[in-house]
């Protein structure tokens, strides 16, 4: 097993070195605007200085980022790290209920939020510790408008202007094992958990990626497309940290569902790489303009977040001439556990464990299974989480005394050493790469006054990989539209059931536990 040697003591050091080393190169493109590494440096330094001098925050305080893929996101993330604070990545599509839980649980004292989301924040802010609110609109960096006023909130452009004249001090107290990112992930109990990622874990993940890429990745020359949301660990770790640290240009796509606008943003470029999920690759291949793009430089097409189908892999190479490279990871692994070697993929597998990473397959008694047999995938490596935020019991259940993390995924080791994911011990549903945990949806359903019991499972879906399907028992007349409307008021769109099944009773064990596996058999 190859060890990973880190060259920096913190992500702040890595970021600052990258910003200076590649100062003249383009760093990010979004909404028709391109900013160089030097311009990102100036803006993130100004924001970091303001956070240190004017926000009232102390070293180690948590700051929420709730933005879509705009250039403000990396500016904010780099600034938070440079200021010695901790990032809390948050989905902009979260409902009030989901925001309240994550914001309260993290104990965050500040938030950088899209202006359009302020009404949702205002509705729950008093139930959190948030004192400092920084708002931005999609067009802020395009217009440079300084006129924004909203009660006691701060405008993004105003802060950048003020921060330019403030000193930004280096945090020499930072330790490589300090937590720097809270990456929230679902839990089998329906409670979202904060995976505590450290400087070491996130920097290790980046180095592991480049070890696997080899000569495929050329420093300061790559033009990479980032359609996946930066609040997701995949894009956060791979695009915004790793690729950025090697002088790449990241093309941010704010709304990948708008395929036409997405593709139009790529027209001026000869892209060298793209990261996405199965459904996204299918959608692009069906777009007539995408088929006409120049793919002569494309050499890295990374697939993760959900299972890559053989049909999609075949369609992608027929359309672009580039193979799809599948990998596997979790929020708890800072992004990546296993990854195929680009151009030498074992189709149907997620590739070999990353350098410096131990992967074992265990049976129900935590004993290693024989090669070729199914077992729970457990991981130990420098990229793994430190612990769960304020959840010692969950941490003890998930991380063994000798440092192996239990993923809950069932896998098989192939003869060539590659790992094939075959099932999940947990009942998690993956919708377009996003995790949906049945208990959370069931808890919402049973809060409806007319629903007695609920069980949620995932069923195959051509469009999203899986869809959420609910089985419910009721105490009076109720129709599917009412149930879905109720869910939409309390759940992010991808968690809302797409199918409601009314049943007389749910299958249960002798002790009364609802058996989701029996519903799957139906």
ChimeraX attribute file (.defattr): number of C-alpha atoms within 10 A of each C-alpha:
attribute: neighborCount
match mode: 1-to-1
recipient: residues
	/A:1	9
	/A:2	9
	/A:3	12
	/A:4	18
	/A:5	10
	/A:6	12
	/A:7	10
	/A:8	15
	/A:9	16
	/A:10	25
	/A:11	23
	/A:12	22
	/A:13	16
	/A:14	18
	/A:15	21
	/A:16	16
	/A:17	14
	/A:18	19
	/A:19	24
	/A:20	12
	/A:21	16
	/A:22	19
	/A:23	17
	/A:24	14
	/A:25	18
	/A:26	20
	/A:27	27
	/A:28	25
	/A:29	19
	/A:30	18
	/A:31	17
	/A:32	8
	/A:33	11
	/A:34	17
	/A:35	18
	/A:36	18
	/A:37	24
	/A:38	19
	/A:39	19
	/A:40	23
	/A:41	21
	/A:42	17
	/A:43	22
	/A:44	26
	/A:45	27
	/A:46	24
	/A:47	31
	/A:48	32
	/A:49	26
	/A:50	24
	/A:51	25
	/A:52	24
	/A:53	17
	/A:54	14
	/A:55	16
	/A:56	13
	/A:57	20
	/A:58	14
	/A:59	13
	/A:60	17
	/A:61	18
	/A:62	25
	/A:63	30
	/A:64	27
	/A:65	26
	/A:66	24
	/A:67	29
	/A:68	23
	/A:69	22
	/A:70	24
	/A:71	25
	/A:72	25
	/A:73	20
	/A:74	20
	/A:75	20
	/A:76	24
	/A:77	28
	/A:78	24
	/A:79	28
	/A:80	30
	/A:81	24
	/A:82	28
	/A:83	27
	/A:84	27
	/A:85	24
	/A:86	25
	/A:87	26
	/A:88	27
	/A:89	23
	/A:90	24
	/A:91	18
	/A:92	18
	/A:93	16
	/A:94	18
	/A:95	17
	/A:96	19
	/A:97	15
	/A:98	17
	/A:99	21
	/A:100	19
	/A:101	15
	/A:102	22
	/A:103	25
	/A:104	17
	/A:105	16
	/A:106	21
	/A:107	16
	/A:108	22
	/A:109	21
	/A:110	23
	/A:111	22
	/A:112	22
	/A:113	24
	/A:114	20
	/A:115	18
	/A:116	14
	/A:117	17
	/A:118	13
	/A:119	11
	/A:120	15
	/A:121	21
	/A:122	11
	/A:123	12
	/A:124	17
	/A:125	19
	/A:126	12
	/A:127	12
	/A:128	19
	/A:129	15
	/A:130	20
	/A:131	16
	/A:132	20
	/A:133	21
	/A:134	20
	/A:135	25
	/A:136	21
	/A:137	20
	/A:138	18
	/A:139	12
	/A:140	18
	/A:141	17
	/A:142	13
	/A:143	9
	/A:144	13
	/A:145	14
	/A:146	14
	/A:147	8
	/A:148	15
	/A:149	11
	/A:150	9
	/A:151	5
	/A:152	10
	/A:153	13
	/A:154	17
	/A:155	22
	/A:156	26
	/A:157	23
	/A:158	18
	/A:159	21
	/A:160	21
	/A:161	16
	/A:162	14
	/A:163	24
	/A:164	18
	/A:165	11
	/A:166	17
	/A:167	14
	/A:168	20
	/A:169	14
	/A:170	12
	/A:171	16
	/A:172	9
	/A:173	9
	/A:174	18
	/A:175	13
	/A:176	17
	/A:177	14
	/A:178	18
	/A:179	23
	/A:180	28
	/A:181	26
	/A:182	26
	/A:183	24
	/A:184	25
	/A:185	20
	/A:186	20
	/A:187	19
	/A:188	16
	/A:189	12
	/A:190	15
	/A:191	16
	/A:192	18
	/A:193	23
	/A:194	26
	/A:195	27
	/A:196	25
	/A:197	28
	/A:198	27
	/A:199	23
	/A:200	25
	/A:201	25
	/A:202	28
	/A:203	27
	/A:204	23
	/A:205	27
	/A:206	22
	/A:207	19
	/A:208	25
	/A:209	22
	/A:210	17
	/A:211	14
	/A:212	19
	/A:213	17
	/A:214	11
	/A:215	9
	/A:216	15
	/A:217	21
	/A:218	14
	/A:219	13
	/A:220	18
	/A:221	13
	/A:222	24
	/A:223	23
	/A:224	26
	/A:225	23
	/A:226	25
	/A:227	22
	/A:228	26
	/A:229	22
	/A:230	28
	/A:231	22
	/A:232	21
	/A:233	26
	/A:234	25
	/A:235	20
	/A:236	22
	/A:237	22
	/A:238	22
	/A:239	25
	/A:240	22
	/A:241	22
	/A:242	24
	/A:243	24
	/A:244	25
	/A:245	24
	/A:246	20
	/A:247	24
	/A:248	25
	/A:249	27
	/A:250	26
	/A:251	28
	/A:252	25
	/A:253	25
	/A:254	22
	/A:255	14
	/A:256	20
	/A:257	12
	/A:258	10
	/A:259	18
	/A:260	14
	/A:261	14
	/A:262	19
	/A:263	18
	/A:264	12
	/A:265	18
	/A:266	17
	/A:267	14
	/A:268	9
	/A:269	14
	/A:270	16
	/A:271	23
	/A:272	21
	/A:273	20
	/A:274	22
	/A:275	23
	/A:276	25
	/A:277	22
	/A:278	27
	/A:279	20
	/A:280	21
	/A:281	20
	/A:282	16
	/A:283	14
	/A:284	19
	/A:285	18
	/A:286	13
	/A:287	13
	/A:288	11
	/A:289	14
	/A:290	21
	/A:291	15
	/A:292	11
	/A:293	18
	/A:294	15
	/A:295	18
	/A:296	12
	/A:297	15
	/A:298	19
	/A:299	21
	/A:300	23
	/A:301	24
	/A:302	19
	/A:303	25
	/A:304	22
	/A:305	24
	/A:306	24
	/A:307	22
	/A:308	23
	/A:309	15
	/A:310	13
	/A:311	10
	/A:312	17
	/A:313	21
	/A:314	14
	/A:315	18
	/A:316	20
	/A:317	14
	/A:318	13
	/A:319	16
	/A:320	20
	/A:321	15
	/A:322	21
	/A:323	22
	/A:324	31
	/A:325	25
	/A:326	31
	/A:327	26
	/A:328	25
	/A:329	19
	/A:330	19
	/A:331	22
	/A:332	26
	/A:333	25
	/A:334	30
	/A:335	27
	/A:336	26
	/A:337	28
	/A:338	26
	/A:339	28
	/A:340	26
	/A:341	21
	/A:342	22
	/A:343	15
	/A:344	11
	/A:345	18
	/A:346	19
	/A:347	18
	/A:348	17
	/A:349	26
	/A:350	26
	/A:351	27
	/A:352	25
	/A:353	25
	/A:354	24
	/A:355	23
	/A:356	17
	/A:357	20
	/A:358	15
	/A:359	19
	/A:360	21
	/A:361	24
	/A:362	20
	/A:363	15
	/A:364	9
	/A:365	6
	/A:366	13
	/A:367	12
	/A:368	17
	/A:369	17
	/A:370	13
	/A:371	14
	/A:372	14
	/A:373	15
	/A:374	20
	/A:375	27
	/A:376	25
	/A:377	25
	/A:378	24
	/A:379	22
	/A:380	21
	/A:381	23
	/A:382	22
	/A:383	29
	/A:384	29
	/A:385	28
	/A:386	21
	/A:387	21
	/A:388	23
	/A:389	19
	/A:390	14
	/A:391	12
	/A:392	11
	/A:393	9
	/A:394	14
	/A:395	18
	/A:396	13
	/A:397	10
	/A:398	18
	/A:399	20
	/A:400	13
	/A:401	8
	/A:402	7
	/A:403	14
	/A:404	18
	/A:405	24
	/A:406	19
	/A:407	19
	/A:408	18
	/A:409	18
	/A:410	21
	/A:411	23
	/A:412	24
	/A:413	24
	/A:414	16
	/A:415	9
	/A:416	9
	/A:417	14
	/A:418	20
	/A:419	27
	/A:420	22
	/A:421	19
	/A:422	14
	/A:423	15
	/A:424	15
	/A:425	12
	/A:426	14
	/A:427	19
	/A:428	21
	/A:429	25
	/A:430	23
	/A:431	23
	/A:432	21
	/A:433	23
	/A:434	17
	/A:435	17
	/A:436	27
	/A:437	26
	/A:438	27
	/A:439	21
	/A:440	19
	/A:441	24
	/A:442	20
	/A:443	15
	/A:444	15
	/A:445	26
	/A:446	17
	/A:447	13
	/A:448	15
	/A:449	10
	/A:450	16
	/A:451	18
	/A:452	15
	/A:453	20
	/A:454	24
	/A:455	23
	/A:456	28
	/A:457	24
	/A:458	23
	/A:459	16
	/A:460	13
	/A:461	12
	/A:462	8
	/A:463	14
	/A:464	18
	/A:465	21
	/A:466	18
	/A:467	24
	/A:468	24
	/A:469	20
	/A:470	23
	/A:471	22
	/A:472	22
	/A:473	18
	/A:474	18
	/A:475	10
	/A:476	9
	/A:477	7
	/A:478	12
	/A:479	10
	/A:480	14
	/A:481	11
	/A:482	11
	/A:483	20
	/A:484	17
	/A:485	11
	/A:486	16
	/A:487	21
	/A:488	16
	/A:489	14
	/A:490	18
	/A:491	21
	/A:492	18
	/A:493	14
	/A:494	19
	/A:495	23
	/A:496	22
	/A:497	23
	/A:498	14
	/A:499	17
	/A:500	17
	/A:501	14
	/A:502	17
	/A:503	12
	/A:504	8
	/A:505	14
	/A:506	19
	/A:507	13
	/A:508	12
	/A:509	8
	/A:510	6
	/A:511	6
	/A:512	9
	/A:513	10
	/A:514	17
	/A:515	13
	/A:516	18
	/A:517	11
	/A:518	11
	/A:519	16
	/A:520	11
	/A:521	6
	/A:522	5
